[in-house]
């Protein structure tokens, strides 16, 4: 069984897909989005030790050159995350699929399914396949919340046990995407086509940061790619908020409600019928 770095498991969530779900957040991402709301999930701890003396409860220590987290002493004050210069967290559990499923099973029958997010969950396809196989056997639906930069067409066995992907379209222009994330969005567009063609596109998400995200182009481009499937695709338009954001974007404000309404109207004009503004 493959072990992956688990940042946290939220037993009950109503914002990570339909119904009440258990959300599993994995550590490490392959891009660095400027408006990331949980930047501490972007990198694995490099054991620099900066956080150790700053922990007010003594829950962190160094052993054999590595940061050790004592969960029994931790009070979740997140001081370690605040002082980390590497956008990482020392509070990671390396778990395999059966171990994660053991945590999920505690919440049955009060959940409809599980959603795995990150970081970027797509970096761990074999683990996801194993976990979703176990969850599916318990009658749970299995969703991914992904930045879309991992080409899911390359993992047909995972797709067999995955019920859907909530896909972030962070920007449409390759240049805008690169400036925002440091990455490339070719795979995002490939995933839009692939996931919609096989009925696995649960939701498209676009976060609007005025002046930094080409939201209008993303709406038009997505509709053009989806073609006749646009009307049946759920589109979530998210107003940027600086909660948890670090760096330059932390000082930015949310776009006005009028602007979000304009984007929703644009989405309707190009064929979207299931539009949610958040």
Helices and strands as residue ranges (DSSP letters): E 4-13, E 21-26, G 39-41, G 52-54, E 60-63, E 66-69, H 79-83, E 93-95, H 97-105, E 113-117, G 121-124, H 125-137, E 141-146, G 152-154, H 156-161, E 164-168, H 174-181, H 186-197, E 201-208, H 215-226, G 227-232, E 234-239, G 248-251, H 257-269, E 274-277
